[in-house]
């Protein structure tokens, strides 16, 4: 009796294993996961630096919009080089203008979120910290799909 149950379980395991290992999307998802992890590592370093600038400027009574702008500008060049090279495998410096436009949109999104959180009664420090998560996700997909997209134009060669 144990052998019969064992065979069913073995058959189920083989079937499940085949579904998982033979999936056409698995290599893409693995690559996406590795890329996103690299994005997070580079982003953590940039975020620590940028958020430090932001909090220092808030501490010396600079308005949150200006503080966020200076924090953003201080991290753009570092971010462009490290994300291009280590995350998206693209060192094309001609993408810098597109990268700057993308970061302008990210900045607007960040300010929008911070303002919303402040309107809910949170201070600018906490609001800036909470905004990090959605802004990070928005930033990854904007850069992947807009700045460092993989296409066959001369811009990305």
C-alpha positions as CSV (number, residue, x, y, z in Angstrom):
1,X,0.0,0.0,0.0
2,X,2.8,2.4,0.7
3,X,4.3,1.7,-2.7
4,X,1.1,2.7,-4.4
5,X,0.9,6.1,-2.6
6,X,4.5,6.6,-3.2
7,X,4.0,6.2,-7.0
8,X,1.2,8.8,-7.0
9,X,3.4,11.2,-5.2
10,X,6.3,10.5,-7.4
11,X,4.2,11.0,-10.5
12,X,2.9,14.3,-9.1
13,X,6.4,15.4,-8.4
14,X,7.6,14.6,-11.9
15,X,4.7,16.4,-13.4
16,X,5.2,19.5,-11.2
17,X,8.9,19.5,-11.9
18,X,8.3,19.4,-15.6
19,X,5.9,22.3,-15.5
20,X,8.4,24.3,-13.5
21,X,11.6,23.5,-15.3
22,X,10.2,23.5,-18.8
23,X,8.5,26.8,-18.5
24,X,9.4,29.2,-21.4
25,X,9.3,32.2,-19.1
26,X,11.6,30.8,-16.4
27,X,14.9,32.0,-18.0
28,X,13.4,35.5,-18.5
29,X,12.1,35.6,-14.9
30,X,15.5,34.5,-13.6
31,X,17.2,37.2,-15.6
32,X,14.7,39.7,-14.5
33,X,15.1,38.7,-10.8
34,X,18.9,38.9,-11.1
35,X,18.7,42.3,-12.8
36,X,16.2,43.6,-10.2
37,X,18.5,42.4,-7.4
38,X,21.4,44.2,-9.0
39,X,19.2,47.3,-9.4
40,X,18.3,47.1,-5.7
41,X,21.9,46.8,-4.6
42,X,23.0,49.8,-6.7
43,X,19.8,51.6,-5.7
44,X,20.5,51.0,-2.0
45,X,23.8,52.7,-2.2
46,X,22.4,55.6,-4.2
47,X,19.3,55.8,-1.9
48,X,21.5,56.0,1.3
49,X,23.5,58.7,-0.3
50,X,20.6,60.7,-1.7
51,X,18.4,60.3,1.4
52,X,21.4,61.5,3.5
53,X,21.6,64.7,1.4
54,X,17.8,65.1,1.7
55,X,17.8,64.9,5.5
56,X,20.8,67.1,5.9
57,X,19.1,69.8,3.7
58,X,15.9,69.4,5.7
59,X,17.8,69.7,8.9
60,X,19.2,73.1,7.8
61,X,15.7,74.3,7.0
62,X,15.7,73.8,3.2
63,X,12.1,73.2,1.8
64,X,11.5,69.5,1.1
65,X,11.0,70.2,-2.7
66,X,14.4,71.8,-3.0
67,X,16.0,69.2,-0.7
68,X,14.6,66.4,-2.8
69,X,15.8,68.1,-6.0
70,X,19.4,68.4,-4.7
71,X,19.4,64.9,-3.5
72,X,18.2,63.7,-6.9
73,X,20.8,65.7,-8.8
74,X,23.6,64.5,-6.6
75,X,22.7,60.9,-7.3
76,X,22.0,61.1,-11.0
77,X,25.6,60.8,-12.4
78,X,26.5,58.0,-10.0
79,X,23.2,56.3,-10.7
80,X,23.5,56.6,-14.5
81,X,26.9,55.0,-14.6
82,X,26.4,52.2,-12.1
83,X,22.9,51.3,-13.2
84,X,23.9,51.4,-16.9
85,X,27.0,49.3,-16.3
86,X,26.0,46.9,-13.5
87,X,22.2,46.6,-13.9
88,X,21.3,47.0,-17.5
89,X,24.6,46.1,-19.1
90,X,24.7,49.3,-21.1
91,X,27.5,51.9,-21.0
92,X,26.2,54.1,-23.8
93,X,26.7,57.7,-22.6
94,X,24.3,59.0,-25.3
95,X,21.4,57.7,-23.1
96,X,22.2,60.3,-20.4
97,X,19.6,62.8,-21.7
98,X,16.9,60.1,-21.7
99,X,18.1,59.1,-18.2
100,X,17.7,62.7,-17.0
101,X,14.2,63.0,-18.5
102,X,13.3,59.8,-16.8
103,X,14.6,61.0,-13.5
104,X,12.7,64.2,-13.9
105,X,9.5,62.1,-14.0
106,X,10.7,60.1,-11.0
107,X,11.3,63.3,-9.1
108,X,7.8,64.5,-9.9
109,X,6.4,61.2,-8.7
110,X,8.5,61.4,-5.5
111,X,7.3,65.0,-4.8
112,X,3.7,64.0,-5.4
113,X,3.9,61.1,-2.9
114,X,5.8,63.2,-0.3
115,X,3.1,65.9,-0.6
116,X,0.3,63.4,-0.2
117,X,1.9,61.9,2.9
118,X,2.5,65.3,4.4
119,X,-1.2,66.1,3.7
120,X,-2.1,63.0,5.7
121,X,-0.3,64.5,8.7
122,X,3.2,62.9,8.4
123,X,6.3,65.0,8.6
124,X,8.7,65.5,5.6
125,X,11.3,63.0,7.0
126,X,8.8,60.1,7.3
127,X,7.1,61.1,4.1
128,X,10.4,60.9,2.2
129,X,11.2,57.6,3.7
130,X,7.8,56.0,2.9
131,X,8.0,57.3,-0.7
132,X,11.3,55.3,-1.2
133,X,9.5,52.0,-1.9
134,X,7.0,53.0,-4.6
135,X,9.5,55.4,-6.2
136,X,12.1,52.6,-6.4
137,X,9.6,50.3,-8.2
138,X,8.6,53.1,-10.6
139,X,12.3,54.0,-11.2
140,X,13.2,50.4,-12.1
141,X,10.5,49.9,-14.6
142,X,10.9,53.4,-16.1
143,X,14.6,52.9,-16.6
144,X,14.2,49.4,-17.9
145,X,11.5,50.3,-20.4
146,X,12.4,53.9,-21.3
147,X,16.2,54.5,-20.8
148,X,18.0,51.2,-21.1
149,X,15.4,49.3,-23.2
150,X,16.7,46.6,-25.5
151,X,16.1,47.5,-29.1
152,X,18.0,47.5,-32.3
153,X,18.3,51.3,-32.7
154,X,21.8,52.8,-33.1
155,X,21.2,54.6,-29.8
156,X,21.7,51.3,-27.8
157,X,24.5,49.8,-29.7
